[in-house]
Amino acid sequence: MIGDKIMATAIKAIPTLHGKEAKEFLRHAEEAERNFKGFKNIEEHPFCVMARSILEKAGMR
């Protein structure tokens, strides 16, 4: 601290899962990874189409 000015903001601790919660989180994450099918063509994905539409309306594409 210089005078009465704060030079940096304290970084909060990163929450960590333990025990049952950690196992449940890993189970869900691994299940999601197994079920992910990927994209045949990302340009045709509904979110990509929507984003392109928004950018065109804004004159940014």
Buried (B, 14 or more C-beta within 10 A) or exposed (E): EEEEEEEEEEEEEEEEEEEEEEEEEEEEEEEEEEEEEEEEEEEEEEEEEEEEEEEEEEEEE
